[in-house]
Amino acid sequence: DALATLRHALDTGTDPVMITSALAGALRTLARVGSAPRSLRSAELAGQLGMAPWQIDKARRQLPGWSGAGIAAAITEVARADGAVKGGGADPVFALERALIASARSRT
């Protein structure tokens, strides 16, 4: 599903740099929320994390299946893709596809 969505976004003109930015932002959010104490309510964490409570709730729903090491590995792959789409690679589409596949494999 993620690859189909990626290809559709690219086919409709979405800039690959914007895609890596969105992926990186989502992974950073997972990392921040995942490392926060689960005993605190979203409203209590919002100020500490600089996020809205709904963003924390959304991230918490996405966290199952992710480990800290998995999130770190996915962030590394998205960083590689970011460099590739900004001119460091020959094929930005391939770099994005590779990052998505590697990120999916990083989930436990």
C-alpha distances in whole Angstrom, upper triangle without the diagonal:
4,5,5,6,9,10,11,12,14,15,17,19,17,19,18,20,19,15,17,19,17,15,19,20,17,18,22,21,20,23,25,25,24,28,29,31,29,33,33,32,29,32,34,32,31,34,34,30,31,28,28,28,24,23,24,23,19,19,21,18,16,18,18,17,18,22,24,23,20,19,22,20,17,20,22,19,18,21,22,19,21,24,23,21,25,27,27,25,25,21,19,16,16,17,14,12,14,14,10,11,14,13,11,14,16,15,18
4,5,5,6,9,10,10,12,14,15,17,15,16,14,17,16,12,13,16,13,11,15,16,14,15,18,19,17,20,23,22,22,25,27,30,28,31,31,30,28,31,32,30,29,32,31,28,28,25,26,26,23,21,22,22,18,18,20,18,15,17,18,16,17,20,21,21,17,17,19,18,14,16,18,15,14,18,18,15,17,20,19,18,21,23,23,21,22,18,16,13,14,14,11,9,11,11,7,9,12,11,9,12,14,14,17
4,5,5,6,9,10,11,12,14,15,14,15,13,16,16,12,14,16,15,13,16,18,17,17,21,21,20,23,25,25,25,28,30,33,31,35,35,34,31,34,36,33,32,35,34,30,31,28,29,29,27,24,26,25,22,21,23,21,18,20,21,19,19,22,24,23,19,19,21,19,15,17,19,15,14,18,17,14,17,19,18,16,20,22,22,19,19,16,14,10,11,12,9,7,10,10,7,8,12,12,11,13,16,16,19
4,5,5,6,9,10,10,12,14,14,16,15,18,17,14,16,18,16,15,19,20,18,20,23,23,23,25,28,28,27,31,32,35,33,37,36,35,32,35,37,34,33,36,36,32,32,30,30,30,27,25,27,26,23,22,25,22,20,22,23,22,22,25,27,26,22,22,24,22,19,21,22,19,18,21,21,18,19,22,20,19,22,24,24,22,21,18,16,12,13,15,12,10,13,14,11,12,15,15,14,17,19,19,22
4,5,5,6,9,10,11,13,11,14,13,16,14,11,14,16,13,13,17,17,16,17,21,21,20,23,25,25,25,29,30,33,31,35,34,32,30,32,34,32,30,33,33,29,29,26,26,27,24,22,24,24,20,20,23,20,18,21,22,21,21,24,25,25,22,21,23,22,18,19,21,18,16,20,20,17,18,21,20,18,21,23,24,22,22,18,16,13,14,15,12,11,14,14,11,13,16,15,14,17,19,19,22
4,5,5,6,9,10,11,9,11,9,12,11,8,11,13,12,11,15,16,15,16,19,20,20,22,25,25,25,28,30,33,32,35,35,33,30,33,35,32,30,33,33,29,29,26,27,28,25,22,25,25,21,21,23,22,19,21,23,22,21,24,25,24,21,20,21,20,16,17,19,16,14,17,17,13,15,18,16,14,17,19,20,18,18,14,12,9,11,12,8,8,11,11,9,11,14,13,13,17,18,19,22
4,5,5,6,9,10,10,11,10,14,14,11,13,16,15,15,18,20,19,20,23,24,24,26,28,29,29,32,34,37,35,39,38,37,34,36,38,35,34,36,36,33,32,30,30,31,28,26,28,28,25,24,27,25,22,25,26,25,24,27,28,27,24,23,25,23,19,20,21,18,16,19,19,15,17,19,17,15,18,19,21,18,17,14,12,8,11,12,10,9,13,13,11,13,16,16,16,19,21,22,25
4,5,5,6,9,9,12,12,15,14,12,15,17,15,16,19,20,19,21,24,24,25,27,29,29,30,33,34,37,36,39,38,37,33,36,38,35,33,36,36,33,32,29,29,31,27,25,28,28,24,24,27,25,23,25,27,26,26,29,30,30,26,25,27,25,22,23,24,21,19,22,22,18,19,22,20,17,20,22,23,21,21,17,15,12,14,16,13,12,16,16,14,16,19,19,18,22,23,23,27
4,5,5,7,5,8,9,12,10,9,12,14,12,13,16,17,17,19,21,22,23,25,27,27,28,31,32,35,34,37,36,35,31,33,36,33,31,33,34,30,29,27,27,28,25,23,26,26,22,23,26,24,22,24,26,26,25,28,28,28,25,23,25,24,20,21,22,19,17,19,20,16,16,19,18,15,17,20,21,20,20,16,13,11,14,15,12,12,16,15,14,16,19,18,18,22,23,23,27
4,5,5,5,7,7,11,10,9,12,14,14,14,17,19,19,20,23,24,24,27,28,29,30,32,34,37,37,40,39,37,34,36,38,35,33,35,36,32,31,29,29,31,28,26,28,29,25,25,28,27,24,27,28,27,27,29,30,29,26,24,26,24,21,21,22,19,16,19,18,15,15,17,15,12,15,17,19,17,16,13,10,8,12,13,10,11,15,15,14,16,19,19,19,22,23,24,28
4,5,7,10,11,14,14,13,16,18,17,18,21,22,22,24,26,27,28,30,32,32,33,36,37,40,40,43,42,40,37,39,41,38,36,38,39,35,34,32,32,34,31,29,31,31,28,28,31,29,27,29,31,30,30,32,33,32,29,28,29,27,24,25,25,22,20,22,22,18,19,21,19,16,18,19,22,20,18,15,13,11,14,16,13,14,17,18,17,19,22,22,22,25,26,27,30
4,6,9,11,14,13,13,16,17,16,18,21,21,21,24,26,26,27,30,31,32,33,36,37,40,39,42,41,39,36,37,40,37,35,37,37,34,33,30,30,32,29,27,30,30,27,27,30,29,26,29,31,31,30,33,34,33,30,28,30,29,25,25,27,24,21,23,23,20,20,22,20,17,19,21,23,22,21,18,15,13,17,18,16,16,20,20,19,21,24,23,23,27,28,28,32
4,6,9,11,11,11,14,15,15,17,20,20,21,23,25,26,27,29,31,31,33,35,36,40,39,42,41,39,36,37,39,37,34,36,36,33,31,29,30,32,29,27,30,31,27,27,31,30,27,30,32,31,30,33,33,33,30,28,29,28,24,24,25,23,20,21,22,18,17,20,18,14,16,18,21,19,19,16,13,12,16,17,15,16,19,19,19,21,24,23,24,27,28,29,32
4,6,9,7,7,11,12,11,13,16,16,17,19,21,22,23,25,27,28,29,31,33,36,35,39,37,36,32,34,36,33,31,32,33,29,28,26,26,29,26,24,27,27,24,24,28,27,24,26,29,28,27,30,30,30,27,25,26,25,21,21,22,20,17,18,19,15,14,17,16,12,14,17,19,18,18,15,12,11,15,15,12,14,18,17,16,19,21,20,21,25,25,26,29
4,5,5,7,9,10,11,13,15,16,17,19,20,22,23,25,26,28,29,31,32,36,36,39,37,36,33,34,36,33,31,32,32,29,27,26,27,29,27,24,27,28,25,25,28,28,25,27,30,29,27,29,29,29,26,24,24,24,20,19,20,18,15,16,16,13,12,14,13,9,11,13,16,15,16,13,10,10,14,13,11,14,17,16,16,19,21,20,22,24,25,26,30
4,5,5,6,9,10,11,12,14,15,17,18,20,21,23,24,26,27,29,31,34,34,37,36,35,32,34,35,32,30,32,31,28,27,25,27,29,27,24,26,28,24,23,27,26,23,25,27,26,25,27,26,25,23,21,21,20,17,16,17,14,12,13,13,9,8,11,10,6,9,11,13,12,13,11,7,7,11,10,8,11,13,12,13,16,17,17,19,21,21,23,27
4,5,5,6,9,10,11,12,14,15,16,18,20,21,22,24,25,27,29,32,33,36,35,34,31,32,33,30,28,29,29,25,24,23,25,28,26,23,25,27,24,23,26,26,23,25,27,27,24,26,25,25,23,20,20,19,17,15,16,14,11,11,12,9,7,9,9,6,7,10,12,13,14,13,9,11,13,11,10,13,15,13,14,18,18,17,20,22,22,23,27
4,6,5,6,9,10,10,12,14,15,16,18,20,21,23,24,26,27,31,31,34,32,31,28,29,31,28,26,27,27,23,22,21,22,25,23,20,22,24,21,20,24,24,21,23,26,26,24,25,25,25,23,20,20,20,17,15,17,16,12,13,14,12,9,12,13,10,11,14,16,16,18,16,12,13,15,14,11,14,16,14,14,18,19,17,19,22,22,23,27
4,5,5,6,9,10,11,12,14,15,17,18,20,21,22,24,26,29,29,33,31,30,27,29,31,27,25,27,27,23,23,21,22,24,22,19,21,23,19,18,22,22,19,20,23,22,21,23,22,22,20,17,18,18,14,13,15,13,10,12,13,10,9,12,12,10,12,15,16,16,17,14,11,11,13,11,8,11,13,11,11,14,15,14,16,19,19,20,23
4,5,5,6,8,10,11,12,14,15,16,18,20,21,22,24,28,28,32,30,30,27,29,30,26,25,26,26,22,22,21,22,24,23,19,21,23,20,18,22,22,18,20,22,21,19,21,20,20,17,15,15,15,12,10,12,10,6,8,10,7,6,9,10,8,10,13,14,14,16,14,10,11,12,10,7,11,12,9,10,14,14,12,15,17,17,18,22
4,5,5,6,9,10,10,12,14,15,16,18,20,21,23,26,27,30,28,28,25,26,27,24,22,23,23,19,18,17,19,22,20,17,19,21,18,17,20,21,18,19,22,22,20,21,20,20,19,15,16,16,13,11,13,12,9,9,12,10,8,11,13,11,11,15,16,17,19,17,13,14,16,14,11,14,15,12,13,17,16,14,17,20,19,20,23
4,5,5,6,9,10,11,12,14,15,17,18,20,21,25,25,28,26,25,22,24,25,22,20,22,22,18,18,16,17,19,18,14,16,18,15,14,18,18,15,17,20,20,18,20,19,20,18,15,16,16,13,12,14,14,10,12,14,12,11,14,15,13,15,18,19,19,21,19,15,15,17,15,12,14,16,13,12,16,16,14,16,19,18,18,22
4,5,5,6,9,10,11,12,14,16,16,18,20,24,23,27,26,25,22,25,26,22,21,23,22,19,19,17,19,20,18,15,16,18,15,13,17,17,13,15,17,17,15,17,16,17,14,11,13,13,9,8,11,10,7,10,12,10,10,13,14,13,15,18,18,18,20,18,14,14,15,13,10,12,13,9,9,13,13,10,12,15,14,15,18
4,5,5,6,9,10,10,12,14,15,16,19,22,23,26,25,25,22,24,25,21,20,21,20,17,17,16,18,20,19,15,16,18,16,14,17,18,15,15,18,18,15,16,15,15,14,10,11,12,9,6,9,10,6,8,11,10,9,12,14,13,14,18,17,18,21,19,16,16,17,14,12,14,14,11,11,15,14,11,14,16,14,15,19
4,5,5,6,9,10,11,12,14,15,17,20,21,24,22,22,19,21,21,18,17,18,17,14,13,12,15,16,16,12,13,16,13,11,15,16,14,14,18,18,16,17,16,17,15,12,13,14,12,9,13,13,10,11,15,14,12,15,17,16,17,20,21,21,24,22,19,19,20,17,15,17,18,14,14,17,17,14,16,19,17,17,20
4,5,5,6,9,10,11,12,14,16,19,19,22,21,20,17,19,21,17,16,18,18,14,14,12,14,15,14,10,11,13,10,8,12,13,10,11,14,15,13,15,14,16,14,10,12,14,11,10,13,13,11,13,16,15,14,18,19,18,19,23,23,23,25,23,20,19,20,18,15,17,17,14,13,16,15,12,14,16,15,14,17
4,5,5,6,9,10,10,12,14,18,18,21,21,21,18,21,21,18,17,19,18,14,15,14,16,17,16,13,13,15,12,9,12,13,10,10,13,13,10,12,11,12,10,7,9,10,8,6,10,11,9,11,14,14,13,17,18,18,19,22,22,22,25,23,20,20,20,17,15,16,16,12,12,14,13,10,12,14,12,12,15
4,5,5,6,9,10,11,13,16,17,20,19,19,17,19,19,15,15,17,15,11,12,12,15,16,16,12,12,15,13,10,13,15,12,12,15,16,13,13,11,13,12,8,9,12,10,8,11,13,11,12,15,15,14,17,20,19,20,23,22,23,26,25,22,22,23,19,17,19,19,15,15,18,16,13,16,18,15,15,18
4,5,5,6,8,10,11,14,15,18,16,16,13,16,16,13,12,14,13,9,10,9,11,12,12,8,8,11,10,7,10,12,10,10,14,15,12,14,12,15,14,10,12,15,13,11,15,16,14,15,19,18,17,20,23,22,23,26,26,27,29,27,24,24,25,22,19,21,21,17,17,20,18,15,17,19,16,15,18
4,6,5,6,8,10,13,13,16,16,16,14,17,17,14,14,16,15,11,13,12,14,14,13,10,9,11,9,6,8,10,8,7,10,11,9,10,9,12,11,8,10,13,11,10,14,15,14,16,19,19,18,21,23,23,24,27,27,27,30,28,25,24,24,22,19,20,20,17,16,18,16,13,14,16,13,12,14
4,6,5,6,9,12,13,16,16,17,15,18,17,14,15,16,14,11,13,13,16,16,16,13,11,14,13,9,10,13,11,9,12,13,9,9,7,10,10,7,8,11,11,9,13,15,14,15,18,19,18,21,23,23,24,27,26,27,30,28,25,25,25,22,20,22,21,17,17,19,17,14,15,17,13,13,15
4,6,5,6,10,12,15,14,14,13,15,14,10,11,13,10,7,10,10,13,13,14,11,9,12,13,9,10,14,13,11,14,16,13,12,10,13,14,10,11,15,14,12,16,18,17,17,21,21,20,23,25,25,26,29,28,29,32,31,28,28,28,25,23,25,24,20,20,22,20,17,19,20,17,17,18
4,5,5,8,9,12,11,11,10,12,12,9,10,12,10,8,11,10,12,11,12,9,6,9,10,7,7,11,10,9,12,14,12,12,11,14,14,11,13,17,16,15,18,20,19,20,23,23,23,26,28,28,28,32,31,32,35,33,29,29,30,27,25,26,25,22,21,23,21,18,19,21,18,16,18
4,6,8,8,12,12,13,12,15,15,12,13,16,13,11,14,13,15,14,15,12,9,11,12,8,7,11,10,7,10,11,9,8,8,11,11,9,12,15,14,14,17,19,18,20,23,23,23,26,28,28,29,32,31,31,34,33,30,29,29,26,24,25,24,21,20,21,20,16,17,18,15,13,14
4,7,8,12,12,14,13,16,15,11,14,15,12,10,14,14,16,16,17,15,12,14,15,11,11,14,14,11,13,14,12,10,8,12,13,11,12,15,16,15,18,20,20,20,23,25,24,26,29,29,30,33,32,32,36,34,31,31,31,28,26,27,26,23,23,24,22,19,20,21,17,16,17
4,6,9,8,10,10,13,11,8,11,12,9,9,12,12,14,13,15,13,10,12,14,11,10,14,14,12,14,16,14,13,12,15,16,14,16,19,19,18,21,23,23,23,26,27,27,29,32,32,32,35,34,35,38,37,34,34,34,31,29,30,29,26,25,27,25,22,23,24,20,19,20
4,5,6,9,10,13,10,9,12,14,11,11,15,15,16,14,16,15,12,13,16,13,11,15,16,13,15,17,16,15,14,17,19,17,18,22,22,21,24,26,26,27,30,31,30,33,35,35,36,39,38,39,42,40,37,37,37,34,32,33,32,29,28,29,27,24,25,26,22,21,21
4,5,8,9,12,11,9,13,15,13,13,16,15,16,13,15,14,11,11,14,12,9,12,14,11,13,15,15,14,14,18,19,17,19,22,22,22,25,27,26,28,31,31,31,34,36,36,37,40,39,39,42,40,37,37,37,34,32,32,32,29,27,29,27,24,24,25,22,20,19
4,7,9,12,10,10,13,15,14,15,18,17,17,14,16,17,13,13,16,15,12,15,17,15,16,19,18,18,18,22,22,21,23,26,26,26,29,31,30,31,34,35,34,37,39,39,40,43,42,43,46,44,41,40,40,38,36,36,36,32,31,32,31,27,28,29,26,23,23
4,7,8,6,6,10,12,11,12,15,14,14,11,14,14,11,11,15,14,12,15,17,16,17,20,19,19,19,23,23,21,23,26,26,25,29,30,29,30,34,34,33,36,39,38,39,42,42,42,45,43,40,40,40,38,35,36,36,32,31,33,31,28,28,30,27,24,25
4,5,5,6,9,11,12,12,14,13,12,9,11,12,9,9,13,13,11,14,16,16,17,21,20,21,21,24,24,22,25,28,27,26,29,31,30,31,34,34,33,37,39,38,39,42,42,43,45,43,40,39,40,37,35,36,36,32,31,33,32,28,28,30,27,25,25
4,5,5,6,9,10,10,11,9,8,5,8,9,6,6,10,10,9,12,14,14,17,20,19,20,20,24,23,21,23,26,25,24,27,29,27,28,32,32,31,34,36,35,36,39,39,40,42,40,37,36,37,35,32,33,33,30,28,30,30,26,26,28,26,24,25
4,6,5,8,10,10,11,9,8,5,9,10,9,10,13,14,13,16,18,18,20,24,23,24,23,27,27,24,26,29,28,26,30,32,30,31,34,34,33,36,38,37,37,41,41,42,45,42,39,39,40,37,34,36,36,33,31,34,33,29,30,32,29,27,28
4,6,7,8,9,11,11,10,8,12,13,10,12,15,15,14,17,19,19,21,24,23,23,22,26,26,24,25,29,28,26,30,32,30,31,34,35,33,36,38,38,38,41,41,43,45,44,40,40,41,38,35,37,37,33,32,35,33,30,31,32,29,28,28
4,6,5,6,8,8,9,7,11,11,8,10,13,12,12,15,17,16,19,22,20,20,19,22,23,20,22,25,24,23,26,28,26,27,31,31,30,32,35,34,34,38,38,39,42,40,37,37,37,35,32,34,34,30,29,31,30,26,27,29,26,24,26
4,6,5,6,5,5,5,9,9,7,10,12,12,13,16,17,17,20,23,21,22,21,24,24,21,22,26,24,23,26,28,26,26,30,30,28,31,34,33,33,36,36,38,41,39,35,35,36,34,31,33,33,29,28,31,30,26,28,30,27,25,27
4,6,5,7,8,9,12,12,11,14,16,16,16,19,20,20,23,26,24,24,22,26,26,23,24,27,26,24,27,29,27,27,31,31,29,32,35,34,33,37,37,39,42,40,37,37,38,35,33,35,35,31,31,34,32,29,30,32,29,28,30
4,6,8,10,11,14,13,11,14,17,15,16,19,20,19,22,24,22,22,20,23,24,21,21,25,24,22,25,27,26,26,29,30,28,31,33,33,33,36,36,37,41,39,36,36,37,34,32,34,34,30,30,32,31,27,29,31,27,26,28
4,5,9,10,12,10,9,13,14,12,13,17,17,16,20,22,19,19,17,20,21,18,18,22,21,19,22,24,22,22,26,26,25,27,30,29,29,33,32,34,37,36,32,33,34,30,28,30,30,26,26,29,27,24,25,27,24,23,25
4,7,9,12,10,10,14,15,14,15,18,19,18,22,24,22,22,20,23,23,20,21,24,22,20,23,25,23,23,27,27,24,27,30,29,28,32,32,34,37,35,32,32,34,31,28,31,31,27,27,30,29,25,27,29,26,26,28
4,6,8,6,7,10,11,11,13,15,16,16,20,22,20,21,20,23,22,19,20,23,21,20,23,25,22,23,26,26,24,27,29,28,28,32,32,33,36,34,31,31,32,30,27,29,29,26,25,28,27,24,25,28,25,24,26
4,5,5,7,9,10,11,13,15,16,17,20,23,21,23,22,25,24,21,23,26,24,22,26,27,24,25,29,28,26,30,32,30,30,34,35,36,38,36,32,32,34,32,29,30,31,28,26,29,29,25,26,29,27,25,27
4,5,5,6,9,10,11,13,14,15,18,21,20,22,21,25,24,21,23,26,24,23,27,28,26,27,31,30,29,32,34,32,33,37,37,38,40,38,34,34,35,33,30,31,32,29,27,30,29,25,26,29,26,24,26
4,5,5,6,9,10,11,12,14,17,20,19,22,22,25,23,21,23,26,23,23,26,27,25,26,30,29,27,31,33,31,32,35,36,36,39,36,32,32,33,31,28,29,30,27,25,28,28,24,24,27,25,23,25
4,5,5,6,9,10,11,12,15,18,17,19,19,22,20,17,20,22,20,19,23,23,21,22,26,25,24,27,29,27,28,32,32,33,35,33,29,29,30,28,25,26,27,23,22,25,24,21,21,24,22,20,22
4,5,5,6,9,10,10,14,17,15,17,17,20,19,16,19,21,19,19,22,23,22,23,26,26,25,28,30,29,30,34,34,34,37,34,31,30,31,29,26,27,28,24,23,25,24,21,21,24,21,19,21
4,5,5,6,9,10,12,16,15,17,18,21,20,18,21,23,21,21,25,25,23,25,29,28,27,31,32,31,32,36,36,36,38,36,32,31,32,30,27,28,29,25,23,25,25,21,21,24,22,19,21
4,5,5,6,9,11,14,14,17,17,20,18,16,19,21,19,19,22,23,21,23,26,25,24,28,29,28,29,33,33,33,35,32,29,28,29,27,24,24,25,22,20,22,22,19,18,21,20,17,19
4,5,5,6,9,12,11,13,14,17,15,12,16,18,15,15,19,20,18,20,23,23,22,26,27,26,28,31,31,31,33,31,27,27,27,25,22,23,23,20,18,20,20,16,16,19,17,14,16
4,5,5,8,11,11,13,14,17,15,14,17,19,17,18,21,22,21,23,26,25,25,29,30,29,31,34,34,34,36,34,31,30,30,28,25,25,25,22,20,22,21,18,17,20,17,15,16
4,6,7,10,11,14,16,18,16,15,18,20,18,19,22,22,21,24,27,26,26,29,30,30,31,35,34,34,36,33,30,29,29,27,24,24,25,22,19,21,21,17,16,19,17,14,15
4,6,8,8,12,13,16,13,12,15,16,14,15,19,19,18,20,23,22,23,26,27,26,28,31,31,30,32,30,27,25,25,24,21,21,21,18,16,17,17,14,13,15,14,11,13
4,6,5,8,10,13,11,10,13,15,13,14,18,18,18,20,23,22,23,26,27,27,29,32,31,31,33,31,28,27,26,24,22,22,21,18,17,18,17,13,13,15,12,10,11
4,6,8,11,13,11,11,15,16,15,17,20,20,20,23,25,24,26,29,29,29,32,34,33,33,35,32,30,28,28,26,23,23,22,20,18,18,17,14,13,14,12,9,9
4,7,10,11,9,10,14,14,13,15,18,18,18,21,23,23,24,27,28,28,30,33,31,30,32,30,28,26,25,24,22,21,20,18,16,15,15,12,10,11,9,6,5
4,7,8,6,6,10,11,10,12,15,15,16,18,20,20,22,24,25,26,28,30,29,28,30,28,26,25,24,22,20,20,19,16,15,15,13,10,10,10,8,5,6
4,5,5,6,9,10,11,12,14,15,17,18,20,21,22,25,26,27,29,31,29,29,31,30,27,27,26,23,22,22,20,17,17,17,14,12,12,12,8,7,7
4,5,5,6,9,10,11,12,14,15,17,19,20,21,23,25,26,27,29,28,28,31,29,27,27,26,23,22,22,20,17,17,18,15,13,14,14,10,10,10
4,5,5,6,9,10,11,12,14,15,17,19,20,21,23,24,26,28,26,26,29,27,25,25,24,21,20,21,18,16,16,16,13,11,13,12,8,9,10
4,5,5,6,9,10,11,12,14,15,17,18,20,21,23,24,26,24,24,27,25,23,23,21,19,18,18,15,13,13,13,10,8,9,8,5,6,7
4,5,5,6,9,10,11,12,14,15,16,18,20,21,22,25,23,23,26,24,22,22,21,18,17,17,16,12,12,13,11,8,10,11,7,8,10
4,5,5,6,9,10,11,13,14,15,17,19,20,21,23,21,22,25,24,22,22,21,18,17,18,16,13,14,15,11,10,12,12,9,11,13
4,5,5,6,9,10,11,13,14,16,17,19,20,22,20,20,22,21,19,20,18,15,15,15,13,10,11,12,8,7,10,9,6,9,12
4,5,5,6,9,10,11,12,14,15,16,18,20,19,18,21,19,17,17,16,13,12,13,11,7,8,9,7,4,8,9,6,9,12
4,5,5,6,9,10,10,12,14,15,16,19,17,18,21,20,17,18,17,14,13,14,13,9,11,12,10,8,12,12,10,12,15
4,6,5,6,9,10,11,13,14,16,17,15,16,19,18,16,17,16,12,13,14,12,9,11,13,10,9,13,13,11,14,16
4,5,5,6,9,10,11,12,14,16,14,13,16,15,13,14,12,9,9,10,8,5,8,9,7,7,11,11,10,13,16
4,5,5,6,9,10,10,12,15,13,13,16,15,12,13,12,9,8,10,9,5,8,10,9,8,12,13,12,14,18
4,5,5,6,9,10,11,13,11,12,16,15,13,14,14,10,10,13,12,9,12,14,12,11,15,16,14,17,20
4,5,5,6,9,10,11,9,9,13,12,11,13,12,8,9,12,10,8,11,13,11,12,15,16,15,18,21
4,5,5,6,8,10,9,8,11,10,7,9,9,5,6,9,8,6,9,12,11,11,14,16,15,18,21
4,5,5,6,9,9,9,12,12,9,11,12,8,8,12,11,9,12,15,14,14,17,18,18,20,24
4,6,5,7,5,7,11,11,9,12,12,9,10,14,13,11,15,17,16,16,20,21,20,23,26
4,5,5,4,4,7,7,6,9,9,6,9,12,11,11,14,16,15,16,19,20,20,23,26
4,5,7,7,8,7,5,8,9,7,8,11,12,11,14,16,16,17,19,21,21,24,27
4,6,8,10,10,8,12,13,11,12,15,15,14,17,20,19,19,22,24,24,26,30
4,6,7,9,8,12,13,11,13,16,16,16,19,21,20,21,24,25,25,28,32
4,7,9,9,13,12,10,13,16,15,15,18,19,19,20,23,24,23,27,30
4,6,7,10,9,8,11,13,12,13,16,17,17,19,21,22,22,25,29
4,7,9,9,9,12,13,13,15,17,18,19,21,23,24,24,27,31
4,6,5,6,9,10,11,13,15,16,17,18,20,21,23,25,28
4,5,5,6,9,10,11,12,14,15,16,18,20,21,23,27
4,5,5,6,9,10,11,12,14,15,17,18,20,22,25
4,5,5,6,9,10,11,12,14,15,16,18,21,24
4,6,5,6,9,10,10,12,14,15,16,19,22
4,5,5,6,9,10,10,12,14,15,17,21
4,5,5,6,9,10,11,12,14,16,19
4,5,5,6,8,10,11,12,15,18
4,6,5,6,9,10,10,13,16
4,5,5,6,9,10,11,15
4,5,5,6,9,10,13
4,5,5,6,9,12
4,5,5,7,10
4,5,6,9
4,5,7
4,6
4
